[in-house]
Amino acid sequence: MARICLCHRQHLASVRRNPRRNPEQPLDRLARPVDVPRPGPGARLRRVSTNASPPPAARPARGRRLLRLAALGCLGWWLCGFVAAWAATAPHPSPIAAQRDLADLPIEPVATTARDGVAVRGWLVDGSRGARCVVLAAGIRGNRMAMRTRAEWYLRHGWSTLLVDLRGTGESAPERIAMGWSEALDLCAWHAFLQQRGYGAVAVHGQSLGAAAAVYTAVRSSSPPRWQFVVLEACYRDIDAALQARLSWMPSFTLWPLRVCSEWLLGVDADELSPLRAIVQLDAPLLVVCGSEDHKVGPDAARLLLAASPARDKHLVTVDGIGHGDLWSAGPALPQALAAFLARR
């Protein structure tokens, strides 16, 4: 009897240690060791990741967040392009202080209207008794005051001068700046104005944007003006090359919103903004001037413009040591080249 009681107590203790055991299962089978296969010498162990994968419901939420971030990035890209285009084409009107004379010759305030109805203003200084006159057009956001030194030089050399405010600058109508495309209509209007005033020979001297406008006169009118000669200072090659030259640290595709927004604001196809393409219609005697360090007009802009011109009388002057700045004040290179150029007129 004592032996039966001892076995019963051992059975109860085993049940407490392993409550899931089948009571009918013999105790000796529970104590039998389990054979676990061991990996062989060439076997590879697979690591089981302890990071739990996200539940299926979290994956679509993560995809939606990525789509929202991509949409915000695209919107910001376009917004930056629009703001840059808005700032680049914004007009820059400014009052012009009244002056009575220039190079001891009286100044006559004049005004005319371009073909598209835009009113433009300037100063006419007669230094040739109505025989010949040169129209002086400044660069972007410049006005007639930026061309005073050149005007004085022309006056001393027997030419009358017309210093103009292109649209969007000075006292002309505050239209958006169109990189010379719409400003060409201003120069066409001034050419007709001077002819009506009796000037037999009319020339144009443009700086930067004013130079591009002078080139575009060849393609912006059904009857382009016949210029006595054309002087181009720091003229850009085409708008894409000029933008890339100014923003060389940016990939070209990132400038696409700026290009498209500028087209929308100005109402002009950016492909048209190419003096290199327009100059093939300009056969007037040509003087192209560029600074040796000018990296804002596109690679080899001056050389390419000269090569594309059909003019028989054409010349290139490079001013050493200056970039996209005032070539006239850089030294005597430009005045001397201009004097030699005019001596043949």
C-alpha positions in Angstrom: 0.0 0.0 0.0 2.8 2.4 0.8 4.3 1.8 -2.6 1.1 2.6 -4.4 0.7 5.9 -2.4 4.3 6.8 -3.4 3.6 6.3 -7.1 0.4 8.3 -6.9 2.3 11.2 -5.3 4.9 11.1 -8.1 2.1 11.1 -10.7 0.5 14.2 -9.2 3.8 16.0 -9.2 4.4 15.3 -12.9 0.9 16.6 -13.8 1.6 19.8 -12.0 4.9 20.3 -13.9 3.3 19.6 -17.3 -0.4 20.3 -17.1 -0.9 19.6 -20.9 0.2 16.1 -20.6 -2.3 13.4 -21.3 -2.9 11.7 -18.0 -2.9 8.3 -19.7 0.5 8.9 -21.2 3.3 7.0 -19.3 5.7 9.1 -17.4 8.7 7.4 -18.9 7.8 8.8 -22.4 7.8 12.4 -21.0 11.3 12.0 -19.8 12.6 10.7 -23.2 15.0 13.2 -24.8 14.0 14.8 -28.1 16.4 14.3 -31.0 17.1 17.7 -32.7 18.9 17.5 -36.1 22.1 19.4 -36.1 23.4 21.2 -39.3 26.1 19.6 -41.3 29.5 21.1 -41.9 28.5 22.9 -45.2 25.0 24.0 -44.0 24.2 27.7 -43.9 22.3 29.1 -41.0 19.4 31.4 -41.8 19.0 34.4 -39.6 15.5 35.1 -38.5 14.8 38.8 -38.4 13.5 40.1 -35.1 11.9 43.2 -36.7 8.3 42.6 -37.2 7.0 43.6 -40.6 4.3 46.3 -40.6 0.8 45.2 -40.8 -0.8 45.2 -44.2 -2.9 48.2 -43.4 0.2 50.4 -42.8 1.7 49.8 -46.3 -1.0 51.8 -48.2 -0.6 54.7 -45.7 3.1 54.8 -46.3 2.5 54.9 -50.1 0.0 57.8 -49.7 2.6 59.7 -47.7 5.1 59.3 -50.5 2.7 60.4 -53.1 1.8 63.5 -51.0 5.5 64.4 -50.7 6.1 64.0 -54.4 3.1 66.2 -55.2 4.3 68.9 -52.8 7.8 68.7 -54.3 6.4 69.1 -57.8 4.2 72.0 -56.7 7.1 73.7 -55.1 9.2 73.2 -58.2 6.6 74.9 -60.4 6.0 77.7 -57.8 9.7 78.5 -57.7 9.7 78.7 -61.5 6.7 81.0 -61.6 8.2 83.3 -59.0 11.5 83.4 -60.8 9.8 84.2 -64.1 7.6 86.9 -62.5 10.7 88.6 -61.0 12.8 88.3 -64.2 10.1 89.9 -66.4 8.8 92.5 -63.9 8.9 96.1 -65.2 11.3 98.6 -63.7 9.9 102.1 -64.3 11.7 105.0 -62.8 11.4 108.8 -63.1 14.0 110.6 -65.2 15.3 113.9 -63.9 14.7 116.7 -66.4 17.9 117.9 -68.2 18.3 120.8 -70.6 21.4 119.8 -72.6 23.8 117.0 -73.3 27.3 117.7 -74.6 26.3 121.4 -74.8 23.4 120.6 -77.2 19.7 121.0 -76.3 17.7 117.9 -75.2 14.3 117.5 -76.7 11.9 115.1 -74.8 10.1 112.9 -77.4 7.5 110.1 -77.3 6.0 107.7 -79.8 3.8 104.6 -79.8 4.8 101.1 -80.8 2.7 99.0 -83.1 1.1 97.1 -80.2 0.0 100.4 -78.6 2.8 100.7 -76.0 3.9 104.3 -75.3 7.6 104.9 -75.2 9.7 107.9 -74.3 13.2 109.3 -74.8 15.5 112.2 -75.5 16.5 113.5 -78.9 19.7 115.5 -79.2 20.4 116.9 -82.6 24.1 116.9 -83.4 24.0 116.6 -87.2 21.3 119.1 -88.2 18.9 116.4 -89.0 21.2 114.3 -91.3 21.9 111.2 -89.3 20.9 109.7 -85.9 21.8 106.7 -83.8 19.2 105.1 -81.4 20.8 104.1 -78.1 19.0 101.2 -76.2 20.2 100.1 -72.7 20.3 96.7 -71.2 17.8 95.0 -68.9 16.2 97.4 -66.4 18.4 100.2 -67.7 17.1 103.4 -69.2 18.3 106.3 -71.2 20.6 107.5 -68.4 22.8 104.4 -68.9 23.6 105.5 -72.4 24.6 109.1 -71.7 28.4 108.5 -72.1 27.9 106.8 -75.5 25.6 109.6 -76.6 28.2 112.2 -75.8 30.7 110.3 -77.9 28.4 110.1 -80.9 27.6 113.7 -80.6 31.3 114.6 -80.7 31.6 112.5 -83.9 28.9 114.3 -85.7 25.9 112.0 -85.1 22.6 113.0 -83.5 21.4 110.7 -80.7 18.1 109.3 -79.5 18.4 107.9 -76.0 15.3 105.7 -75.4 13.5 104.1 -72.5 12.5 100.7 -73.7 9.1 99.5 -72.5 9.2 98.5 -68.8 12.0 100.9 -68.0 12.3 104.6 -67.3 9.3 106.7 -68.2 8.0 104.3 -70.9 4.9 102.2 -70.3 5.5 99.6 -67.5 5.1 96.5 -69.6 6.7 93.2 -68.8 10.4 92.8 -69.9 10.5 90.4 -72.8 14.2 89.9 -73.2 14.2 92.1 -76.3 11.4 90.4 -78.3 8.7 93.0 -77.6 11.2 95.8 -77.1 12.1 95.4 -80.8 8.7 96.9 -81.6 9.9 100.0 -79.7 13.0 100.3 -81.9 10.9 99.9 -85.0 8.7 102.7 -83.9 11.6 105.0 -83.1 13.1 104.3 -86.6 9.8 105.4 -88.2 9.7 108.4 -85.9 13.2 109.5 -86.9 12.4 109.1 -90.6 9.4 111.3 -90.2 11.6 113.9 -88.6 13.7 113.9 -91.7 16.8 111.9 -90.7 18.2 110.2 -93.8 20.5 107.7 -92.0 19.3 105.9 -88.8 21.5 103.5 -86.9 21.1 101.5 -83.6 23.5 100.8 -80.8 22.2 98.3 -78.2 23.6 97.0 -74.9 22.7 93.5 -73.7 18.9 93.3 -73.9 18.9 96.4 -76.1 21.3 94.6 -78.4 19.0 91.6 -78.6 16.1 94.0 -79.4 18.1 95.5 -82.2 18.6 92.1 -83.7 14.9 91.2 -83.3 13.8 94.2 -85.4 14.8 92.1 -88.4 12.0 89.6 -87.7 9.4 91.6 -85.8 8.0 93.7 -88.7 6.8 92.9 -92.2 8.9 95.8 -93.4 12.0 95.7 -91.2 13.9 99.0 -90.6 16.9 99.6 -92.7 19.6 100.5 -90.2 22.7 102.4 -91.4 24.7 100.2 -89.0 24.1 98.0 -85.9 26.3 97.8 -82.8 25.7 94.9 -80.4 27.3 95.0 -77.0 27.1 91.8 -74.9 24.2 90.3 -76.8 23.1 86.9 -75.7 23.0 83.9 -78.1 19.6 82.4 -77.2 17.5 82.4 -74.0 18.2 78.8 -73.1 22.0 79.3 -73.4 21.8 82.6 -71.4 19.8 80.9 -68.6 22.1 77.9 -68.4 25.1 80.2 -68.4 23.7 82.3 -65.5 22.5 79.2 -63.6 25.2 76.7 -64.5 25.0 75.0 -61.1 21.5 73.9 -61.9 20.6 70.9 -64.2 19.0 72.2 -67.4 15.7 70.3 -66.8 15.2 72.1 -63.5 14.8 75.4 -65.5 11.8 74.1 -67.4 9.1 75.7 -65.1 10.9 79.0 -65.4 10.9 78.7 -69.2 7.2 77.7 -69.4 6.0 80.4 -67.0 8.0 83.0 -68.8 6.3 82.0 -72.1 2.9 82.3 -70.4 3.7 85.7 -68.9 5.1 87.2 -72.1 3.0 85.5 -74.6 6.0 84.4 -76.7 7.5 81.0 -77.5 10.9 80.7 -75.8 12.3 79.2 -79.0 11.8 82.6 -80.7 14.1 84.2 -78.1 17.2 83.6 -80.2 19.2 86.4 -81.7 21.4 83.8 -83.3 18.4 82.7 -85.4 17.1 86.2 -86.0 20.4 87.8 -87.1 20.4 85.8 -90.4 17.8 88.4 -91.5 19.9 91.4 -90.5 22.2 92.5 -93.3 23.2 95.9 -92.0 26.9 96.6 -91.3 27.6 95.0 -87.9 30.0 95.6 -85.0 29.8 92.9 -82.3 31.4 93.6 -79.0 31.8 91.3 -76.0 33.9 91.0 -72.8 36.5 88.3 -72.7 35.2 87.2 -69.3 31.5 87.4 -70.2 30.0 84.0 -69.2 26.4 85.2 -69.1 25.5 85.3 -72.8 26.2 81.7 -73.7 29.4 80.0 -75.0 31.0 81.8 -77.9 27.9 84.0 -78.3 29.7 86.9 -80.0 31.6 84.7 -82.4 28.5 82.7 -83.4 26.5 85.9 -83.9 29.1 87.3 -86.2 29.4 84.1 -88.2 25.6 83.9 -88.6 25.2 87.5 -89.9 24.9 87.9 -93.6 26.4 91.4 -93.5 29.4 91.9 -95.8 30.8 94.5 -93.4 31.0 92.9 -90.0 33.6 93.0 -87.2 34.2 91.5 -83.8 35.8 93.3 -80.8 36.7 91.6 -77.6 37.4 93.7 -74.5 39.9 91.9 -72.3 39.4 91.4 -68.6 35.7 92.3 -68.3 32.6 90.2 -68.0 28.9 91.1 -68.5 29.3 94.7 -67.5 29.8 98.2 -69.0 32.2 97.6 -71.8 32.4 101.3 -72.5 34.0 102.2 -69.2 36.5 99.2 -69.4 39.0 101.3 -71.4 39.6 102.7 -74.9 39.1 99.4 -76.8 35.4 99.9 -77.6 35.6 103.7 -78.5 38.6 103.1 -80.7 36.9 100.2 -82.5 33.8 102.2 -82.9 35.7 105.2 -84.3 37.3 102.9 -86.9 34.0 101.3 -87.7 32.3 104.7 -88.3 35.1 106.0 -90.4 34.0 103.5 -93.1 30.4 104.8 -93.0 
